[in-house]
């Protein structure tokens, strides 16, 4: 099963929609906890994966 899913996930990881899905799932999980550390971690991931400004190479 991992042999099938890993290439698929690695291919989809580059798309913005997949990144938004991952962030949405993490935000949903984080709302169930009572500490702030995981909130900061998800915010940091969101800033890294979905930057507001586009950086040209």
Secondary structure, DSSP 4 states (H G I P E B T S, - for coil): -HHHHHHHHHHHTTSHHHHHHHHHHHHHHHTT---SHHHHHHHHHHHHHS-SSPPP-
